[in-house]
Structure formats: C-alpha cells, structure tokens
Amino acid sequence: MNQTTRLSAAALGELPADWARPAYDRSQPCGVVHLGTGAFHRAHQACFFDALLAAGHPGWMIRGASLRSPAVAQAMNPQDGLFTVLVREGGDERAQVVGSVADVLVAPDDPAALVRALADPATALVTLTVTEKGYCLDPATGALRVDDPAVAADIANLAAPQSAPGFLVAGLAARRAAGAAPFTVLSCDNLPENGQRTRAAVIALAEAVDPALAAWIAAEVAFPSSMVDRIVPATTPDDLDNFESATGWRDEALVKTEPFTQWVVEDWFCNRRPPLDTVGVQFTRDVAGWEKAKLRLLNGAHSAIAYLGGLAGHAYVHQAMVAPGFAALIEALWDEAEATLDPVDGFDPAAYRAQLRARFANGALMHRTHQIAMDGSQKLPQRWLQTILATRAAGRPVPRALTLALAGWMRWQAGVSDAGVPFVVDDPLAAETAAALAAAEGDRAEEVRALLAIGAIFGSELPADADFVAALTRAYISIADGSAGAAVRAFAGGRG
Ligand code: CS2
C-alpha cells in the first residue's frame, strides 16, 4: 500500500498543484468565534472567510467550538484546523483546502475556555450553526424552553454553560463586566427570523440570571438575521477512505458539497463588520423575504422528498427526484409555497425553482433522505406549517402537496418504510410522537389527531381547521394503509 499523509499546515506545500490552499498568515487573531463547527459551517461560512483572508482582510480567522461531541475537534486540531472542501457536480470534482479555522474548542471539556474566547476583545463576531434544536426553542412559538435541561442548568450556574444561548449570555456578561464592547451574534441556522429568535432566547435566559444584563444586551447587542444556503451531505467513512486512496491524503474533516453557495446577511452589527460583501455575501436591510423563500421552497421541498421519498425506499434526493410522481409533487409544493412569498428585490421565483431542480438532480452529492428527515419536529413549522397557515388565511383551498408531505412525516413517526424496513426516528420529540401513535391504538384518524395535538409543533390553529384535518387524514390513510410511493404517483396522476 502507498504511504498516505495526514493533512496539516506543515504539509501544505506538498499538496497537488491544482488544489486551492491558504497562502495567508494563519497565525493572525481570530475575529470570529463559531459555535457548531460541523460540515455545513466548513463548506459554507468557513469558505467565505477563507476568501476574505485570501483577499487580504486581516483579523478574521475563526475559532471554532463544539457544544457536544469532541469528534470535530479530534478531526481538525491534529490537522491545524485545515480541511478539504470537495466541490462536486456531475463528473466534475474540485478540491480546495480551507485555512480560515484556527482550531476547535470542545465546550463540555472546558466551558470556561469557550467563555474566555467569547470574552476576548478581538472577538467581534459570534456565529452559530447549532441546528434548529440547538437554540432550545419551542418550535411552534420560538420561545426559549426554560424547562430544557441545558437551559435550566445554565440559569442555575452560568459559570459552566451548556446550551448555545447560555454560552452567548456568559460571553456577553464577561464583556459587560470588563467594560468591553459586545460582539455581534449572527445565527446561520435554517430558522425563520433567526436573528430575532436568537435575540429573544438570549434575552430570556439573561433575564432569568440578571435583569440588568438582559437590559444591556437588549440595548447594545446586534443580532442580524441571515439566510444561508449550500447543500452539504454528511461525510461518510467511505468518502474519507475513497479520498485517501485516490489522492494519498488523509483528511478526517473532509466535506463534500455542490458549487452553489449563498449567504444573505442583515446589515446590523454592533462591532467590527467583516467586509464579506467583497467575497460574494449580500448585506441587506431586509433578510426576512430571502429566508422565507429559501425555507419554504428549498427546505420545504427537501423535507417532502425526505419523508415521502425515504418511505418509498429512495436513499438519495437525486433518486427520489426521478421516481414516478415526485417531480410533479415538488412542482405542486412549490406552487403552493410561492403563492405565500413576499416580493424580494433580486429574487426571481421561476429562476430559483429552475436552479433548485438542477441542484436536487446533482447525483454526485449522494444526499441521503434520512439525513434531511432528522429533527423534523424542529423543521416543520417554518418549512410547511406556516405556508399552510398563510394559504388558509388567504382563503385558498387546503394545499394538497404540503398536506401529503405532512401525512408522510406522520407516517415516518412509525419508523417503518413502505417495504416494511424499520428505521430509527431521529428527532428530539420522537418519544412524544411514538406515544401519540401508541395511544391511538391503530385508529388512523385518531393517529392524525393525536400527532396534531402536539402543541410544540402544531400550535392550536391548524388542528382546528376541519377541512385541513379531513384532507390530512385521507392522505395519511392512503400512505399508512397503502404506501408513500403509490400516494405520490396517485397525486401526480390526479393533477391537471
Ligand atoms: C436540509 C438542509 O437537512 C436538511 O434539513 O434541508 O440542510 C439543506 O440542505 C440546506 O439548508 C441547504 O442550504
């Protein structure tokens, strides 16, 4: 076997000549602390900052942090924070080694070290990709769940925080105590008005600890919203091994992604603003329209493909997209979602949809339906439910594609595919949905009713819409007593 080399700063000069790599000084200060240094962050934000540093804007290295597992730190720190981004489309592949992440802290091992990094006056910006559930919010209302064990622990002892809002409050408290300017808090997760939600969560937690601190945060700290977009399938052990055998390089933090990338950021900063507009980021006063369009069109379609496609046995997004009926279903879902969007400067829905069709067809990504299906309870409100509510509020009929998708999510909670293959329902509310199904004792209409009664997901308005509940129940029965594959085919056949 040929000798392989682990990626590291010392080895940068030996990389293949056609791989992009950092040529800037990587020992310059970190202006950013990032919470949640997962694959999405590495393929998205870290690439924008890499371009910024390469363009000669100093002081914007990123100090990463993991709030849970040490795995990412163990992969990245021995590589001096370096990692490869493989950009794939069709048969094309391009490799880029990204240098913008200095190192990764493991918060549970040493929470005080992360608080010190947050308190460091060089830190002007704190960014987050902690996934929807990492904000500890009630999905339906967006309010901080003070009963969440990590939040409750943070309120009791802010000296060793556990939750993302807890770390932000502890970091801001340290800045205030030192008389230092606060940092900007920039959420990069797929939540609607993610800046406002983060702000509300941080202020609510601060209020429970120290009302004067909460007032200072409310007055001084900027929480811009942002829309982030790049499809980043989870890296598999096979990806690492294939990369190693093809290139001779071992990279434990490798990420694979598509050529497309987009970041729209609300122009609201309370400390130094990185000049990201020079490297393709859009700064705008109004990001809400962009967020809504992306969540309802891209993510809404993704989740429909995940549940209905996953139940029908399609392992990957690009496979589901060519299965009978799926393309028609997704077009119908997009019609329903598009009708609820606000006009946004520079946003053309037809062009956006055409681009999504091509992105979803990218077979080189191998994007697993089960990956997207994770944490549905945290995703449904912004991806589907708000669209359904807006449609009904406008006096239009029950949106059929979204209703079928929701029926697919309900069936998913049983943890068994059309073909009878069992799977694990990976969701923080999996115990609640399982209990709802069990209590219904096999009565399909009762199963729908019991799931809709989970207020943290559905609130109170949708379950009270009788026409919607009737349509949902019919769709659910067609899947549960038939199959998701047949229900999608029937939907497409009955259309137009
Ligand atoms: C996906 C997103 O897993 C999911 O829920 O819908 O991660 C999606 O790939 C990104 O938002 C694309 O920007």
Boltz pocket constraint, residues with backbone or C-beta under 6 A from the ligand:
constraints:
  - pocket:
      binder: B
      contacts: [[A, 190], [A, 228], [A, 229], [A, 230], [A, 231], [A, 232], [A, 298], [A, 299], [A, 302], [A, 303], [A, 371], [A, 372], [A, 373], [A, 374], [A, 379]]
      max_distance: 6.0
